[in-house]
Amino acid sequence: MTHKRQALSVLIVSTLAFTVCFMVWMMFGVIGIPIKKALDLNATQFGLLMATPVLTGSLIRVPLGIWTDKFGGRIVMTLLMALTVPAIYLMSYASAYWHFLTIGLFVGLAGGSFSVGTPYVARWFPKNQQGFAMGIYGAGNSGAAVNKFVAPALVVAFGWAMVPQVYAAIMFGTVLLFWFFSYSDPTHLVSTNVKFIDQLKALKDPKVLKYCQYYSIVFGGYVALSLWMVQYYVGEFGLEIRSAALLAACFSLPGGVLRAVGGWMSDKWGAHSVTWWVLWVSWICLFLLSYPQTDFTIATVTGPKTFHFGLNVYVFTALMFVLGIAFAFGKASVFKYISDDYTGNIGTISGVVGLAGGLGGFVLPILFGALMDLTGIRSSAFMLMYGVVWVSLIWMYWTEVRRSEIMGKNATPFSLQNVTPS
């Protein structure tokens, strides 16, 4: 019973810590809007501003995964969060574009918390519950939605500079809570002398490379859209920042909270089946979201008539809500793949896959801005993601789907160990 209580405490406090880290990581998604106006940034510069913290949080994931295996999640998570506190606070004193980019790199360390908490939490639970446990922890992604509730209120009431000051205080409090309510188990440590460069050799494994591709969509796309959506609502539908943030949370909130449901589904039906349907639902949503606001003028017998086609704010938000749910399930199912296939190496493999997902979250906002500057079409962001989902669907079909029955009455939960070459 003592072990069960400790496991539950670790799960709860780790999820809280990850929620706060993710909230901080997504900070530019809201405060970036007044900063963009003050510095007169174009869309590409704005994309880089939002993506800078994501870069650091991505690159640090592999070494953090290795250190978690070696030293334990409690000490690594505590030190990681503590290191971000000064950088978060200093953000309120930035005044030039390069200030924000530089400090953003240090704030971005918070994003590496996922690769610490995932193996730390997973090892406290039996294998048949690890998907659900990692899903609960991954629900900390909802920090992106929490940011959209808290930051706009602070911006309107006190100005954008108050946001990093409040977030620094919250992070400091979280460090203390985590240290006093988490535990260490020496049996969870993995003796390893693996180095960062050696660990990247895992990318030679075709399965790891494939999981990286999947995660670059379901997590990288989630991060990118969480950062991009507030300004999208402001520009596309003319909303003010608080209303825009509230509607943007309709994507971010289910995309984080429902990850636990995705973990349970992956435990029950298998990572393969869940991921396959996630990609198809994402493909449909992104196809519809890609269509730009369009006016058609045609010649009729009574003269020219103009017809308007395009998503209104309600349909757009409904599609984003569904997409957020799909991404939540997909984030959990990809890590269920990892816990099934790399039981003794969860930390390092999750670090590699997390790196790929984080890099997706870094590159996509920059590409969103560049495409908008190039084409002038806001929905070009969804066009880009639609194409990337196509790549994942084709890859999954050739490596998995054609070898298994996932729709018929004979369908069974998928297991890579049971697959024989065709």
C-alpha positions as CSV (number, residue, x, y, z in Angstrom):
1,M,0.0,0.0,0.0
2,T,2.9,2.3,0.7
3,H,4.2,1.9,-2.8
4,K,0.7,2.5,-4.3
5,R,0.4,5.7,-2.2
6,Q,3.8,6.9,-3.4
7,A,3.0,6.0,-7.0
8,L,-0.3,8.1,-6.8
9,S,1.5,11.0,-5.2
10,V,4.3,10.9,-7.8
11,L,1.6,10.9,-10.6
12,I,-0.3,13.8,-9.2
13,V,2.6,16.1,-8.4
14,S,4.4,15.2,-11.6
15,T,1.3,16.1,-13.6
16,L,0.9,19.4,-11.8
17,A,4.6,20.2,-12.5
18,F,4.3,19.3,-16.2
19,T,1.1,21.5,-16.4
20,V,3.0,24.5,-15.0
21,C,6.0,23.8,-17.3
22,F,3.8,23.6,-20.3
23,M,2.0,26.8,-19.3
24,V,5.3,28.6,-19.2
25,W,6.5,27.0,-22.4
26,M,3.4,28.3,-24.3
27,M,3.7,31.8,-22.8
28,F,4.5,33.5,-26.1
29,G,1.3,32.3,-27.6
30,V,-0.5,35.1,-25.7
31,I,2.1,37.7,-24.7
32,G,3.6,37.5,-28.2
33,I,0.6,39.4,-29.6
34,P,1.3,42.7,-27.8
35,I,5.0,42.2,-28.2
36,K,4.5,41.7,-32.0
37,K,2.6,45.0,-32.1
38,A,5.1,46.9,-30.0
39,L,8.1,45.7,-32.1
40,D,6.2,45.8,-35.4
41,L,7.2,42.2,-36.3
42,N,6.1,40.4,-39.5
43,A,4.6,36.9,-39.5
44,T,7.9,35.1,-39.9
45,Q,9.5,37.0,-37.1
46,F,6.5,36.4,-34.9
47,G,6.7,32.7,-35.7
48,L,10.4,32.6,-34.7
49,L,9.6,34.5,-31.5
50,M,7.0,31.9,-30.5
51,A,9.1,28.9,-31.6
52,T,12.3,29.9,-29.8
53,P,11.4,28.4,-26.4
54,V,10.3,25.2,-28.2
55,L,13.7,24.8,-29.7
56,T,15.5,24.5,-26.4
57,G,12.8,22.4,-24.9
58,S,13.2,20.0,-27.8
59,L,17.0,19.7,-27.9
60,I,17.3,19.1,-24.2
61,R,14.9,16.2,-24.2
62,V,17.3,13.5,-25.2
63,P,19.9,14.3,-22.5
64,L,17.1,14.7,-19.9
65,G,15.8,11.3,-20.8
66,I,19.2,9.8,-20.3
67,W,19.8,11.6,-17.0
68,T,16.4,10.5,-15.7
69,D,17.3,6.9,-16.4
70,K,20.6,7.4,-14.6
71,F,19.8,9.7,-11.7
72,G,16.0,9.5,-11.2
73,G,13.2,11.8,-12.2
74,R,12.8,13.5,-8.8
75,I,16.2,15.2,-8.8
76,V,16.3,16.0,-12.5
77,M,12.8,17.5,-12.6
78,T,13.4,19.6,-9.5
79,L,16.7,21.1,-10.9
80,L,15.1,21.7,-14.3
81,M,12.2,23.7,-13.0
82,A,14.4,25.6,-10.6
83,L,16.7,26.7,-13.4
84,T,13.9,28.3,-15.4
85,V,12.7,30.6,-12.6
86,P,15.2,33.4,-13.1
87,A,14.8,33.4,-16.9
88,I,11.0,33.5,-16.6
89,Y,11.2,36.5,-14.3
90,L,13.8,38.4,-16.5
91,M,11.5,38.1,-19.5
92,S,9.4,41.0,-18.0
93,Y,12.4,43.3,-18.5
94,A,13.1,42.5,-22.1
95,S,12.7,45.3,-24.6
96,A,14.4,44.3,-27.9
97,Y,13.6,41.5,-30.2
98,W,17.0,39.8,-29.5
99,H,16.3,40.0,-25.8
100,F,13.1,37.9,-26.2
101,L,14.8,35.4,-28.4
102,T,17.8,35.0,-26.0
103,I,15.8,34.7,-22.8
104,G,13.2,32.5,-24.6
105,L,15.9,29.9,-25.1
106,F,16.4,29.6,-21.4
107,V,12.6,29.7,-20.6
108,G,12.3,26.9,-23.1
109,L,14.1,24.5,-20.7
110,A,10.6,24.0,-19.2
111,G,9.5,22.1,-22.3
112,G,12.1,19.4,-21.6
113,S,10.1,18.3,-18.5
114,F,8.1,15.8,-20.6
115,S,11.1,13.5,-21.1
116,V,11.7,13.5,-17.4
117,G,8.2,12.8,-16.2
118,T,7.3,10.2,-18.7
119,P,9.8,7.5,-17.6
120,Y,9.7,8.7,-14.0
121,V,5.9,8.2,-13.8
122,A,5.8,5.0,-16.0
123,R,8.2,3.0,-13.8
124,W,5.9,3.5,-10.7
125,F,3.2,1.4,-12.5
126,P,2.8,-2.1,-13.9
127,K,3.1,-2.5,-17.7
128,N,-0.6,-2.9,-18.3
129,Q,-1.3,0.5,-16.6
130,Q,1.7,2.4,-18.0
131,G,-0.3,3.8,-21.0
132,F,-2.9,5.2,-18.7
133,A,-0.3,6.6,-16.3
134,M,1.7,8.3,-19.0
135,G,-1.6,9.6,-20.4
136,I,-2.5,11.1,-17.1
137,Y,0.9,12.7,-16.9
138,G,0.7,13.9,-20.5
139,A,-2.6,15.6,-19.7
140,G,-0.2,18.3,-18.3
141,N,-0.3,19.5,-22.0
142,S,-3.4,21.3,-20.8
143,G,-1.1,23.9,-19.4
144,A,-1.4,25.4,-22.9
145,A,-5.1,26.0,-22.2
146,V,-4.4,27.2,-18.7
147,N,-2.1,29.8,-20.2
148,K,-4.9,31.0,-22.5
149,F,-7.1,31.6,-19.4
150,V,-4.6,33.2,-17.2
151,A,-2.3,35.2,-19.5
152,P,-5.0,37.2,-21.3
153,A,-6.5,38.4,-18.0
154,L,-3.1,39.5,-16.8
155,V,-2.3,41.2,-20.1
156,V,-5.6,43.2,-20.1
157,A,-5.4,44.1,-16.4
158,F,-1.7,44.8,-15.9
159,G,0.1,44.6,-19.3
160,W,2.1,41.7,-20.8
161,A,5.1,42.2,-18.4
162,M,3.1,41.0,-15.5
163,V,2.7,37.5,-17.0
164,P,6.3,36.3,-16.7
165,Q,6.5,37.8,-13.1
166,V,3.4,35.8,-12.1
167,Y,4.6,32.7,-13.9
168,A,8.0,32.8,-12.2
169,A,6.3,32.8,-8.8
170,I,4.0,29.9,-9.8
171,M,7.0,27.9,-11.0
172,F,8.9,28.5,-7.8
173,G,6.0,27.3,-5.7
174,T,5.7,24.2,-8.0
175,V,9.4,23.4,-7.4
176,L,8.8,23.3,-3.6
177,L,5.6,21.2,-4.0
178,F,7.2,18.7,-6.3
179,W,10.3,18.2,-4.0
180,F,8.2,17.6,-0.9
181,F,5.6,15.3,-2.4
182,S,7.6,13.2,-4.9
183,Y,9.7,10.1,-4.1
184,S,12.7,8.2,-5.4
185,D,13.0,4.4,-5.9
186,P,16.6,3.2,-6.5
187,T,15.3,0.1,-8.4
188,H,14.0,2.5,-11.1
189,L,17.5,3.7,-12.0
190,V,19.1,2.3,-15.1
191,S,22.9,2.0,-15.1
192,T,24.1,3.5,-18.4
193,N,27.1,5.3,-19.8
194,V,25.2,6.2,-23.0
195,K,26.1,9.7,-24.4
196,F,23.9,12.1,-26.2
197,I,25.5,11.3,-29.6
198,D,25.2,7.6,-28.9
199,Q,21.6,7.9,-28.1
200,L,20.8,9.6,-31.3
201,K,21.9,6.4,-33.0
202,A,18.5,5.1,-32.0
203,L,17.2,6.9,-35.1
204,K,18.8,4.1,-37.1
205,D,15.9,1.9,-35.8
206,P,13.1,2.2,-38.4
207,K,10.5,2.0,-35.7
208,V,11.9,4.9,-33.7
209,L,12.1,7.0,-36.9
210,K,8.5,6.2,-37.6
211,Y,7.3,7.1,-34.1
212,C,9.2,10.4,-34.5
213,Q,7.2,11.1,-37.6
214,Y,3.9,10.3,-35.8
215,Y,4.8,12.5,-32.8
216,S,5.9,15.4,-34.9
217,I,2.3,15.6,-36.0
218,V,0.3,14.9,-32.8
219,F,2.6,16.7,-30.4
220,G,4.5,19.1,-32.7
221,G,1.3,20.1,-34.4
222,Y,-0.4,20.5,-31.1
223,V,2.4,22.8,-29.8
224,A,2.5,24.8,-33.0
225,L,-1.3,25.4,-33.2
226,S,-1.5,26.2,-29.5
227,L,1.0,29.0,-30.1
228,W,-0.6,30.1,-33.4
229,M,-4.3,30.0,-32.7
230,V,-4.8,33.2,-30.6
231,Q,-3.3,35.4,-33.2
232,Y,-5.2,33.4,-35.9
233,Y,-8.5,34.2,-34.3
234,V,-7.5,37.8,-33.9
235,G,-6.5,38.2,-37.5
236,E,-9.0,35.9,-39.3
237,F,-12.2,36.7,-37.3
238,G,-11.4,40.1,-35.8
239,L,-11.7,39.0,-32.1
240,E,-10.1,40.7,-29.2
241,I,-7.4,38.8,-27.3
242,R,-9.5,37.5,-24.4
243,S,-12.2,36.0,-26.7
244,A,-9.6,34.7,-29.1
245,A,-7.7,33.0,-26.2
246,L,-11.0,31.4,-24.9
247,L,-11.8,29.9,-28.3
248,A,-8.3,28.8,-28.8
249,A,-8.5,26.9,-25.5
250,C,-11.2,24.8,-27.2
251,F,-8.3,23.1,-29.1
252,S,-5.7,23.2,-26.3
253,L,-7.8,21.9,-23.4
254,P,-9.1,18.7,-24.9
255,G,-5.7,18.3,-26.6
256,G,-4.1,18.0,-23.2
257,V,-6.8,16.7,-20.7
258,L,-8.0,13.8,-22.9
259,R,-4.5,12.4,-23.3
260,A,-5.3,10.1,-20.4
261,V,-8.3,8.7,-22.3
262,G,-5.9,8.0,-25.2
263,G,-3.6,6.1,-22.8
264,W,-6.5,4.0,-21.6
265,M,-7.6,3.3,-25.2
266,S,-4.1,2.4,-26.2
267,D,-3.9,-0.1,-23.3
268,K,-7.2,-1.6,-24.3
269,W,-7.1,-1.7,-28.2
270,G,-3.4,-1.2,-28.9
271,A,-1.3,1.7,-30.0
272,H,-1.5,0.8,-33.7
273,S,-5.3,0.9,-33.9
274,V,-5.6,4.2,-32.0
275,T,-2.9,5.9,-34.0
276,W,-4.4,4.8,-37.3
277,W,-7.7,6.4,-36.6
278,V,-6.2,9.5,-35.1
279,L,-4.3,10.1,-38.3
280,W,-7.5,9.7,-40.4
281,V,-9.6,12.1,-38.2
282,S,-6.7,14.6,-38.3
283,W,-6.5,14.3,-42.1
284,I,-10.3,15.1,-42.5
285,C,-10.2,18.0,-40.1
286,L,-7.1,19.6,-41.7
287,F,-8.6,19.2,-45.2
288,L,-11.6,21.2,-44.1
289,L,-9.5,23.8,-42.1
290,S,-7.2,24.3,-45.1
291,Y,-10.0,25.9,-47.3
292,P,-9.4,29.7,-47.4
293,Q,-12.1,32.3,-47.3
294,T,-13.2,32.4,-51.0
295,D,-15.6,34.5,-53.1
296,F,-16.8,33.0,-56.4
297,T,-18.3,35.3,-59.1
298,I,-20.2,33.6,-61.9
299,A,-22.1,34.9,-64.9
300,T,-25.8,34.1,-64.8
301,V,-28.6,35.1,-67.1
302,T,-29.5,37.9,-64.7
303,G,-26.0,39.1,-64.3
304,P,-22.9,38.3,-62.2
305,K,-23.5,36.7,-58.8
306,T,-21.0,36.2,-56.0
307,F,-21.0,33.3,-53.6
308,H,-18.9,33.2,-50.5
309,F,-17.3,29.9,-49.2
310,G,-15.4,29.7,-45.9
311,L,-15.5,28.5,-42.4
312,N,-17.2,30.8,-39.9
313,V,-15.9,31.1,-36.3
314,Y,-18.2,28.4,-35.0
315,V,-17.5,25.7,-37.5
316,F,-13.8,26.5,-37.3
317,T,-13.8,26.1,-33.5
318,A,-15.7,22.9,-33.7
319,L,-13.2,21.4,-36.2
320,M,-10.3,22.6,-33.9
321,F,-12.0,20.9,-31.0
322,V,-12.2,17.6,-32.8
323,L,-8.6,18.0,-34.0
324,G,-7.5,18.6,-30.4
325,I,-9.2,15.4,-29.2
326,A,-7.5,13.4,-32.0
327,F,-4.1,14.8,-31.1
328,A,-4.6,14.0,-27.5
329,F,-5.3,10.4,-28.3
330,G,-2.4,10.3,-30.7
331,K,0.1,11.6,-28.2
332,A,-0.8,8.9,-25.8
333,S,-0.8,6.1,-28.4
334,V,2.7,6.9,-29.7
335,F,4.1,6.6,-26.2
336,K,2.3,3.4,-25.7
337,Y,4.3,2.1,-28.7
338,I,7.4,3.1,-26.9
339,S,6.5,1.4,-23.5
340,D,5.6,-1.8,-25.4
341,D,8.7,-2.0,-27.6
342,Y,11.4,-0.4,-25.4
343,T,10.5,-1.4,-21.8
344,G,14.0,-1.2,-20.4
345,N,14.9,2.0,-22.3
346,I,11.8,4.2,-22.0
347,G,13.6,7.3,-20.9
348,T,16.1,7.5,-23.7
349,I,13.7,6.5,-26.5
350,S,11.0,8.8,-25.3
351,G,13.7,11.5,-25.3
352,V,14.5,10.9,-29.0
353,V,10.8,10.8,-30.0
354,G,10.1,13.8,-27.8
355,L,12.9,15.6,-29.5
356,A,11.3,15.0,-32.9
357,G,7.9,16.2,-31.6
358,G,9.4,19.3,-30.1
359,L,11.3,20.1,-33.3
360,G,8.1,19.8,-35.1
361,G,6.6,22.4,-32.7
362,F,9.7,24.6,-33.3
363,V,9.7,24.4,-37.1
364,L,6.0,24.6,-37.8
365,P,5.3,28.1,-36.4
366,I,8.2,29.5,-38.4
367,L,6.8,27.8,-41.5
368,F,3.3,29.1,-40.7
369,G,4.6,32.6,-40.6
370,A,6.7,32.3,-43.7
371,L,3.8,30.8,-45.7
372,M,1.5,33.6,-44.6
373,D,4.1,36.2,-45.6
374,L,4.6,34.4,-48.9
375,T,0.9,33.6,-49.9
376,G,-1.1,36.0,-47.7
377,I,-3.4,33.0,-46.9
378,R,-3.8,32.3,-43.1
379,S,-5.1,28.8,-43.7
380,S,-1.9,27.9,-45.4
381,A,-0.8,26.7,-42.0
382,F,-3.4,23.9,-42.1
383,M,-2.4,23.1,-45.7
384,L,1.1,22.4,-44.6
385,M,0.0,20.2,-41.7
386,Y,-2.4,18.3,-44.1
387,G,0.5,17.4,-46.2
388,V,2.5,16.1,-43.3
389,V,-0.4,13.9,-42.1
390,W,-0.4,12.4,-45.6
391,V,3.2,11.3,-45.1
392,S,2.3,9.6,-41.8
393,L,-0.7,7.8,-43.2
394,I,1.3,6.5,-46.2
395,W,4.2,5.4,-43.9
396,M,1.8,3.6,-41.5
397,Y,0.0,1.9,-44.3
398,W,3.1,0.3,-45.8
399,T,4.7,-0.7,-42.5
400,E,1.7,-1.7,-40.4
401,V,-1.8,-1.5,-41.8
402,R,-1.3,-3.9,-44.8
403,R,0.0,-6.5,-42.3
404,S,-2.9,-6.5,-39.9
405,E,-6.7,-6.4,-39.8
406,I,-7.9,-3.4,-37.8
407,M,-11.5,-3.0,-39.0
408,G,-13.0,-6.5,-39.4
409,K,-14.5,-8.9,-36.8
410,N,-11.1,-10.7,-36.5
411,A,-9.2,-7.5,-35.6
412,T,-7.1,-7.8,-32.5
413,P,-4.9,-5.4,-30.5
414,F,-1.8,-4.8,-32.5
415,S,1.6,-6.0,-31.3
416,L,4.8,-5.5,-33.2
417,Q,6.3,-8.6,-31.7
418,N,3.6,-10.7,-33.4
419,V,4.2,-9.3,-36.9
420,T,5.9,-11.5,-39.4
421,P,7.4,-10.0,-42.6
422,S,5.1,-10.1,-45.6
